[in-house]
Amino acid sequence: MTSTTAAGLPAPLLPLLAERDLDAPLAWCAGTPVSARTFLADVAWLAAGIAARMPAGGPVINLCNDRYAFAVALGAALVRGQPSLLPPDARPDTLARLRQSHGDLVALTDEPSLELPGLPRVLVPFGAAGAGGARVTTAGEGAETTLAVPGIPAELHAVSLLTSGSTGVPQPHAKRWTTLCGDVAAAVGRLAQWIDRPSMAGLTLVATVPVQHSYGLESSALLALLGGAAFDSGRPFFPADIAAALASVPRPRALVTTPFHLKTLLLSGIELPPVELILSATAPLSPQLAAQAEAAMGGVLVEIYGSTESGQVAARRPTVSEVWENFGGIRVRAEAAAEGAEPAAGPGATERFVFEGDFIPQPTPMADVLELLDDRRFRLLGRSNDLIHVAGKRSSLGHLNYHLNSIAGIADGAFWLPDEQADAVVRPVAFVVAPTLDAAAVVAALRQRIESVFVPRRVVHVAALPREGTGKLTARALREFALAQLAGDDTPVRVTHEVPLDHPAFAGHFPGQPLLPGALLVAEVTEVLRRVPAMVARLGAMPTLAAVKFLAPVRPGSELLIELLPETGAARGVRFEVRQGDTVAASGRWVAGATAPAPAEHG
């Protein structure tokens, strides 16, 4: 492939792979090594397959779950000069919006059964597959193995990371190939230095975060392709799976994870294989948890700071210092918020914090409040939308959660600030997963750590918090959860629920037109009901389904709004509706007692 600039001169090229031994492993698929040389053959084979289905050079959607299949699909698109769209999910409405905004698209997927309405697919038959976890053999296996490392035009639009905006509509963040290369190059030297190695060569990465997420992309697939490391192709989630994945790859090795996954892993009590490096991002990590992780796995723990817009810009070792230091030639400065722009500290503040230089294409403000020590070092005080005011004092939910989760005995916890009320001081509420601590013990520990006005007047014990797969706890999910936990006897409750694309019920209902069976839809409503203490108090532990009507099919990836509506009167029942947008998918009624359930009606 040749490329020229607007002036007709040869465009600068950057390699698909950093300089490395092409016969050494680039990936591990269920314990089987895959060399960089085989990767190049697989890329060439898949690029030919894409060309057969999509002669034009428009974007492709990379929906591969297996990390090696994802990397092959990314490489094939780059070789063909096509950008890859990386959506946060594969829900039908997400894919429909991408088709509306980008026109004709082809989906690259390693899941033959994935529902892709209106989208042609190219199957990516690589990675770990089948019950035995064996790597799939394809035409790529027998292809030419003396292929040169392809050069990719530096200014090529390589990927668009699509994060879920506040409206739920994916917001695109386009990245050029030179930006992605620079992102990794700025970080790799510091990371290698922290683990006393001359480079990342030989280090194998095991990641719990999805590769379509900016952190997962940078710190697994790209850190291998462009930083010289190797990666495990899976995405282990449960502690036993994480331990098994680490044990399946040779040392030196690294765990790429989040604070939530890390805490769950350490609390499991499972014996963990030693690692040289632990990378963490997406939320601040307490020094206590960092110290526990380093002691349990023997490696250096490094936190990464950045955003989808900027890429990874800074790092710190929390067991050594609370100060973050920028990567490479990146600088940070405070600037007055422009008129009409949202300052980092929210309404009423006057400045925001901007990162620039090195690989960052243009000055990029962060949605955080920082304390600058100089133009390369800073302390992170909290997210801009985390800032709260109580009785004239200001703090951040991130700061409060940091101290809450530092308390021994708390497995997980989060502060929540209720809506303001006229002529009243609103106090924060703390939700904790802490089976061995009572509320008084939590409050006493917090009094030693935070200002008294932020100490919660109410501590609510819960079984779990509604975190996403990456460990993030979104503001919407926490608000819905908090309102459900604190609801009064006659308060309606509304909870959103996303039907998983890979729900096991879809396998037999029905091939080609999967839908969620009515009984399982009722089970989802039951689970919501049982998580609302006021509803349990009203109906008892074994409520009776008095009536139910199914009105519309529920498909994979559907986002449902489940509404619980307490009735007035002596019966004290609870009506429910399940909505998909403006459509009512199901409705019914629960009552207390244990009589035979009513037959279902289908409308």
C-alpha positions in Angstrom: 0.0 0.0 0.0 1.3 3.4 -0.9 0.1 6.7 0.4 0.8 10.3 -0.5 0.2 13.7 1.0 -1.9 16.5 -0.6 1.2 17.8 -2.3 1.9 14.4 -3.9 4.8 13.5 -1.6 5.1 10.1 0.1 3.2 10.2 3.4 5.1 9.2 6.5 4.5 5.6 7.6 4.6 4.1 11.1 4.8 0.3 11.6 1.9 -1.9 12.6 4.3 -3.6 15.0 7.1 -2.2 17.0 10.6 -3.7 16.4 10.5 -7.2 17.9 11.5 -10.8 17.4 8.7 -11.9 15.0 9.1 -15.5 16.1 8.4 -14.7 19.8 4.9 -14.7 21.2 2.7 -11.7 20.5 -0.3 -13.3 22.1 -1.4 -16.3 24.1 -4.7 -18.0 23.2 -5.8 -20.3 26.0 -2.2 -21.0 26.9 -1.0 -21.5 23.3 1.6 -18.9 22.0 0.9 -17.1 18.8 4.0 -15.5 17.2 4.1 -12.0 15.7 4.9 -13.7 12.3 1.6 -15.6 12.5 -0.2 -12.5 13.5 1.0 -10.8 10.3 -0.2 -13.7 8.2 -3.6 -13.6 9.9 -3.9 -9.9 9.3 -3.1 -10.3 5.6 -5.7 -13.2 5.3 -8.4 -11.2 7.0 -7.7 -8.0 5.0 -8.3 -10.0 1.9 -11.6 -11.2 3.4 -12.7 -7.7 4.2 -11.8 -6.6 0.7 -14.1 -9.3 -0.8 -17.0 -8.0 1.3 -16.3 -4.3 1.3 -14.3 -2.9 -1.6 -14.7 0.7 -0.5 -12.5 2.1 2.3 -15.2 3.1 4.8 -15.2 2.3 8.5 -15.6 -1.1 10.0 -17.1 -1.9 13.4 -14.8 -4.1 15.5 -17.0 -6.2 17.8 -14.5 -8.9 18.6 -14.5 -10.0 22.2 -11.4 -12.2 22.0 -8.4 -9.9 22.3 -6.3 -11.6 19.6 -9.3 -11.6 17.2 -9.7 -7.9 18.0 -6.0 -7.2 17.2 -6.2 -9.1 13.9 -9.3 -7.2 12.9 -7.7 -3.9 13.9 -4.6 -4.7 12.0 -6.5 -5.8 8.9 -8.5 -2.6 8.8 -5.4 -0.5 9.2 -3.6 -2.3 6.4 -6.6 -1.5 4.2 -6.6 2.1 5.3 -10.0 1.8 7.1 -10.9 3.2 10.5 -12.3 0.9 13.1 -15.4 2.0 15.1 -15.2 0.7 18.7 -18.6 1.0 20.3 -19.2 0.5 24.1 -21.6 -2.4 23.3 -23.3 -4.3 20.5 -26.9 -3.4 21.3 -29.1 -3.1 18.2 -29.9 0.6 18.9 -26.1 1.3 19.2 -25.4 -0.4 15.8 -28.4 1.3 14.2 -27.1 4.8 15.2 -23.7 3.9 13.8 -25.3 3.0 10.5 -27.2 6.2 10.4 -24.1 8.3 11.0 -21.6 6.3 8.9 -23.6 4.8 6.1 -22.6 1.4 4.8 -20.6 -0.6 7.4 -19.3 -4.1 7.8 -19.1 -5.7 11.3 -16.0 -7.7 12.2 -16.9 -10.2 14.9 -15.7 -13.5 16.4 -19.2 -14.4 17.5 -21.1 -16.3 14.7 -24.4 -16.0 16.6 -24.2 -12.3 17.4 -27.4 -10.5 16.1 -26.5 -7.8 13.6 -29.7 -6.5 12.1 -29.0 -5.0 8.6 -25.2 -5.3 8.9 -23.1 -7.6 6.8 -20.5 -9.4 8.8 -17.0 -10.8 8.3 -16.2 -13.6 10.8 -12.9 -13.3 12.5 -12.1 -17.0 13.3 -9.1 -16.5 15.5 -8.3 -16.6 19.1 -9.5 -19.0 21.8 -12.6 -20.9 20.8 -14.7 -23.9 21.7 -15.0 -25.7 25.0 -11.4 -26.9 24.9 -10.1 -23.4 24.3 -8.1 -24.4 21.2 -7.0 -21.8 18.7 -9.0 -21.9 15.5 -7.1 -22.9 12.4 -7.8 -20.8 9.3 -6.2 -19.9 6.0 -4.0 -17.5 7.9 -2.1 -20.4 9.3 -0.8 -21.5 6.0 -0.2 -18.1 4.5 3.2 -16.6 3.6 5.2 -16.3 6.8 7.9 -14.0 5.5 5.6 -11.0 5.3 7.2 -7.6 6.2 5.7 -5.5 8.9 3.2 -3.2 7.2 3.7 0.5 7.3 0.5 2.5 8.2 0.1 6.2 7.2 0.8 8.2 10.3 -2.2 10.5 9.7 -4.6 7.7 9.0 -7.9 7.9 11.0 -7.2 4.6 12.9 -10.0 4.2 15.4 -13.0 6.0 16.8 -13.6 5.2 20.4 -17.3 5.5 21.1 -18.1 6.3 24.7 -21.6 6.4 26.1 -22.5 10.1 26.5 -25.0 11.5 29.1 -27.8 11.0 26.5 -26.9 7.4 26.0 -25.8 8.1 22.4 -22.2 7.0 21.7 -19.9 10.0 21.3 -17.1 9.4 18.8 -13.4 10.2 19.6 -11.3 9.8 16.5 -7.7 8.8 16.9 -5.0 9.0 14.2 -2.4 6.2 14.0 0.4 8.6 14.9 -1.6 9.6 18.1 -1.9 6.0 19.1 1.7 5.3 18.4 2.8 8.3 20.4 0.4 7.4 23.3 2.2 4.1 23.8 5.7 5.4 23.1 5.3 8.1 25.8 4.4 5.5 28.5 6.4 2.4 27.7 9.8 3.7 28.9 8.5 4.7 32.3 6.6 1.4 32.7 9.7 -0.6 31.8 11.8 1.5 34.2 9.4 0.8 37.1 9.8 -2.9 36.7 13.6 -2.7 36.2 13.6 -3.9 32.6 15.2 -2.3 29.5 11.9 -2.7 27.5 8.5 -4.3 27.7 9.8 -7.2 25.5 8.8 -10.6 27.0 6.2 -9.2 29.4 2.7 -10.8 28.9 -0.4 -8.7 29.8 -3.5 -10.3 31.3 -6.4 -7.8 31.2 -9.8 -7.8 32.9 -11.0 -4.7 31.0 -12.7 -4.7 27.5 -10.4 -3.9 24.6 -12.9 -1.5 23.1 -12.5 0.8 26.1 -9.7 3.4 25.7 -7.8 2.0 28.8 -8.2 -1.6 27.6 -7.1 -0.7 24.1 -4.0 1.3 25.2 -2.8 -1.1 28.0 -3.3 -4.5 26.3 -3.6 -4.7 22.5 -1.6 -1.5 21.7 1.0 -2.0 24.5 1.7 -5.3 22.8 1.6 -4.2 19.2 3.4 -0.9 19.7 5.2 -1.4 23.0 6.9 -4.8 22.5 4.9 -6.8 25.0 2.6 -9.8 24.5 -1.0 -10.3 25.7 -3.4 -13.0 26.8 -6.4 -13.1 24.4 -9.1 -13.6 27.0 -10.9 -11.2 29.3 -11.1 -13.0 32.7 -13.7 -11.6 35.1 -14.1 -13.8 38.2 -11.2 -14.2 40.6 -10.6 -17.9 39.8 -10.5 -17.1 36.1 -8.1 -14.2 36.6 -5.7 -16.5 38.6 -6.0 -19.2 35.9 -5.3 -16.7 33.1 -2.2 -15.4 34.9 -1.0 -19.0 35.6 -1.5 -19.9 31.9 1.2 -17.4 30.6 4.9 -17.3 31.5 6.7 -14.7 33.6 7.3 -11.9 33.4 3.7 -11.0 33.4 1.4 -8.1 34.2 -2.2 -7.7 35.3 -4.2 -4.9 33.7 -7.3 -4.2 35.8 -9.4 -1.7 37.7 -9.7 -0.9 41.5 -13.1 -2.7 41.7 -11.8 -5.9 40.0 -8.6 -5.7 42.0 -10.4 -5.4 45.4 -12.7 -8.3 44.5 -9.7 -10.4 43.5 -7.9 -9.7 46.8 -10.9 -10.4 48.9 -11.5 -13.7 47.3 -8.7 -15.3 49.2 -7.5 -17.2 46.0 -3.8 -17.8 45.8 -2.5 -15.6 43.0 0.4 -16.2 40.7 3.2 -13.7 41.1 3.4 -10.8 38.6 6.0 -8.1 37.8 3.5 -5.3 37.1 -0.1 -4.4 38.1 -1.7 -1.6 36.0 -4.9 0.1 37.4 -7.1 2.8 36.0 -10.7 4.1 35.7 -11.0 5.2 39.4 -8.6 6.4 42.2 -7.0 3.5 44.1 -6.3 3.8 47.9 -2.7 3.3 49.0 -3.9 0.5 51.4 -5.4 -1.5 48.5 -2.3 -0.8 46.4 -0.1 -2.1 49.2 -2.2 -5.2 49.6 -2.0 -5.9 45.9 1.8 -5.5 45.8 2.1 -7.8 48.8 -0.2 -10.5 47.4 1.3 -10.6 43.9 4.8 -9.3 44.4 4.7 -6.8 41.6 4.8 -3.0 41.2 1.4 -1.3 41.1 1.1 1.6 38.8 -2.0 3.8 38.3 -2.7 5.4 34.9 -4.4 8.7 34.5 -6.1 9.9 31.3 -9.3 10.1 29.4 -10.8 8.9 26.1 -10.2 12.4 24.6 -6.6 12.8 25.8 -5.3 9.2 26.0 -3.1 8.2 28.9 -1.2 11.2 30.1 0.2 10.5 33.6 1.0 7.8 36.2 1.9 7.3 39.8 2.9 4.6 42.2 0.4 5.0 45.1 2.5 3.1 47.5 5.3 5.6 47.0 3.5 9.0 46.4 0.1 10.5 45.8 1.6 12.8 43.1 1.0 12.1 39.5 3.7 12.7 36.9 3.0 13.2 33.2 4.3 10.9 30.5 6.9 12.1 27.9 6.7 15.7 27.0 3.1 16.3 28.2 2.5 19.5 30.1 -0.5 20.6 32.2 -1.7 24.1 33.0 -4.6 25.9 34.5 -6.6 28.3 32.4 -9.6 30.5 33.0 -12.7 28.9 31.7 -13.9 30.6 28.5 -17.3 32.2 28.6 -20.0 29.6 28.1 -17.5 26.7 28.7 -17.9 24.4 31.7 -15.0 24.9 34.1 -13.5 21.8 35.6 -14.8 22.6 39.1 -18.4 23.1 37.8 -20.7 26.1 38.1 -19.2 28.9 40.1 -15.5 28.0 39.4 -13.2 30.0 37.2 -10.6 27.6 35.9 -10.0 24.3 34.1 -7.0 22.1 33.7 -5.6 21.5 30.2 -3.1 18.9 29.0 -1.0 19.4 25.8 2.2 18.5 24.0 3.8 15.2 23.0 1.2 13.0 21.1 -1.8 15.0 22.2 -3.1 16.6 18.9 -4.6 19.7 20.6 -4.8 21.1 24.1 -7.3 18.9 26.0 -9.2 20.0 29.2 -9.9 17.3 31.8 -13.1 17.0 33.7 -11.2 16.9 37.0 -10.0 19.3 39.7 -6.2 19.2 40.1 -3.7 20.8 42.4 -0.7 21.7 40.2 2.8 21.3 41.7 4.4 22.3 38.4 3.6 21.8 34.7 4.4 18.0 35.0 3.2 17.0 38.4 -0.1 17.3 40.2 -2.5 15.9 42.8 -6.0 14.7 41.7 -8.7 16.2 43.9 -11.7 14.8 42.3 -14.0 14.7 39.2 -15.7 17.9 38.3 -19.1 16.3 38.4 -18.2 14.7 41.7 -17.9 18.0 43.6 -20.5 18.4 46.3 -21.4 21.2 48.7 -22.6 20.5 52.2 -23.3 23.3 54.8 -20.9 25.6 52.9 -18.1 23.1 52.7 -16.8 21.6 49.4 -15.5 18.1 48.7 -15.7 15.5 46.0 -17.4 12.1 45.9 -14.2 10.6 44.7 -12.3 11.9 47.8 -15.0 10.6 50.1 -15.2 7.3 48.4 -11.5 6.9 48.6 -11.6 7.2 52.4 -14.7 5.0 52.7 -13.1 2.2 50.8 -9.9 2.6 52.8 -11.7 1.3 55.9 -10.8 -2.3 56.9 -13.9 -4.5 56.6 -15.6 -2.5 53.7 -15.5 -4.6 50.5 -17.1 -1.9 48.5 -18.8 1.4 49.2 -20.0 4.7 47.7 -21.3 8.1 48.9 -24.5 9.5 47.4 -25.9 13.0 47.8 -29.7 13.3 47.7 -31.4 16.1 45.7 -31.5 19.5 47.3 -34.5 20.4 49.4 -35.8 23.9 50.2 -34.6 25.3 53.5 -32.8 22.1 54.4 -29.2 20.9 54.6 -28.8 17.8 52.5 -26.5 15.2 54.0 -24.6 12.5 52.1 -25.6 8.8 52.4 -23.1 6.0 52.4 -23.9 2.6 50.8 -21.5 -0.1 52.0 -20.8 -3.8 51.4 -19.5 -4.5 54.8 -20.9 -7.7 56.4 -18.7 -7.5 59.5 -19.1 -3.8 60.3 -22.2 -2.0 61.7 -23.2 1.5 60.8 -21.7 3.0 64.0 -18.3 1.5 63.2 -18.3 2.9 59.7 -19.3 6.4 61.0 -16.6 6.2 63.7 -13.9 5.3 61.1 -15.0 8.1 58.8 -14.8 10.7 61.6 -11.1 10.0 61.7 -10.7 10.6 58.0 -13.0 13.4 56.7 -14.6 16.6 57.8 -17.5 16.2 60.1 -20.1 17.8 57.7 -19.5 15.0 55.2 -19.8 12.2 57.7 -23.0 10.4 56.6 -26.0 10.5 58.9 -27.2 7.3 57.3 -25.1 4.2 56.4 -27.0 1.6 54.3 -25.7 -1.9 54.1 -26.3 -3.6 50.7 -25.3 -6.9 49.1 -23.6 -5.2 46.1 -23.3 -2.0 44.2 -24.6 -1.7 40.6 -21.2 -1.5 38.9 -20.5 -2.0 35.2 -18.2 -4.7 33.8 -15.2 -2.3 34.0 -15.9 -1.7 37.7 -17.3 1.8 37.0 -20.3 3.0 39.1 -22.1 5.5 36.9 -24.0 8.4 38.4 -27.3 7.2 36.8 -26.9 3.7 38.1 -26.0 4.9 41.6 -28.9 7.3 41.7 -31.4 4.7 40.7 -29.9 2.3 43.2 -30.0 4.8 46.0 -33.6 5.9 45.3 -34.7 2.2 45.3 -32.8 1.5 48.6 -34.3 4.6 50.3 -37.8 4.5 48.8 -40.7 4.8 51.2 -43.7 2.5 51.4 -45.7 4.3 48.7 -42.8 5.6 46.5 -42.7 4.5 42.9 -39.3 3.0 41.9 -37.8 3.1 38.4 -34.7 1.0 37.4 -33.1 0.6 34.1 -31.8 -2.8 33.0 -29.9 -3.9 30.0 -30.6 -7.4 28.6 -27.2 -9.1 28.0 -26.4 -9.9 24.3 -25.2 -13.3 25.4 -28.1 -14.2 27.7 -28.2 -18.1 27.7 -32.0 -18.0 27.1 -31.5 -16.7 23.6 -29.9 -19.9 22.5 -33.2 -21.7 22.1 -35.7 -18.7 21.7 -35.6 -18.6 18.8 -32.9 -19.2 16.1 -32.6 -16.2 13.9 -35.1 -14.2 16.0 -33.9 -14.4 19.6 -36.3 -13.1 22.3 -36.3 -13.3 26.1 -38.9 -15.7 27.4 -41.7 -14.2 29.4 -40.8 -16.2 32.5 -37.3 -14.7 32.5 -38.7 -11.2 32.0 -40.8 -11.7 35.1 -37.7 -13.0 36.9 -35.9 -9.8 36.1 -38.8 -7.8 37.6 -38.7 -10.1 40.7 -35.0 -9.4 41.2 -35.6 -5.6 41.1 -38.5 -6.0 43.5 -36.3 -8.0 46.0 -33.6 -5.3 45.9 -36.1 -2.6 47.2 -36.5 -2.9 51.0 -39.8 -1.0 51.0 -41.3 -3.4 48.4 -40.1 -6.5 50.4 -41.7 -5.0 53.6 -44.9 -4.4 51.7 -45.2 -7.8 49.9 -43.1 -10.1 52.1 -40.3 -12.4 51.1 -42.6 -14.5 48.8 -44.9 -12.2 46.8 -47.5 -13.7 44.5 -47.8 -12.7 40.8 -51.5 -11.9 40.6 -51.5 -11.0 36.9 -49.0 -10.5 34.0 -49.5 -9.6 30.3 -46.7 -9.8 27.7 -47.2 -7.1 25.0 -44.0 -6.9 23.0 -40.9 -9.0 22.4 -37.6 -8.3 24.3 -34.5 -8.7 22.1 -30.8 -9.1 23.0 -29.2 -5.8 24.1 -32.6 -4.2 24.9 -32.5 -1.4 27.5 -35.5 -1.8 29.8 -37.1 0.6 32.2 -38.8 -1.4 35.0 -41.3 0.6 37.0 -42.7 -0.6 40.3 -45.9 1.3 41.3 -47.3 0.7 44.9 -51.1 0.7 45.0 -53.1 2.5 47.6 -55.9 0.8 49.5 -56.2 -2.3 51.6 -54.8 -4.8 49.0 -51.4 -3.1 49.1 -50.3 -4.6 45.8 -47.6 -3.4 43.5 -48.2 -2.9 39.8 -45.3 -3.1 37.4 -44.5 -2.1 33.8 -41.5 -3.0 31.7 -40.8 -0.5 28.9 -38.5 -0.4 25.9 -38.5 3.2 25.0 -42.2 4.2 24.5 -43.3 0.6 24.1 -44.7 -1.4 27.1 -43.2 -4.9 26.8 -45.0 -6.3 29.9 -47.2 -5.3 32.7 -48.7 -7.0 35.8 -49.3 -6.9 39.5 -47.8 -8.4 42.6 -49.6 -9.0 45.9 -48.6 -10.4 49.3 -49.3 -14.0 50.0 -48.6 -17.4 48.5 -51.5 -18.4 46.3 -51.3 -20.0 42.9 -50.1 -17.5 40.3 -52.4 -16.2 37.6 -52.1 -17.4 34.1 -50.2 -15.2 31.7 -52.1 -13.2 29.0 -50.4 -12.5 25.6 -51.5 -9.3 23.9 
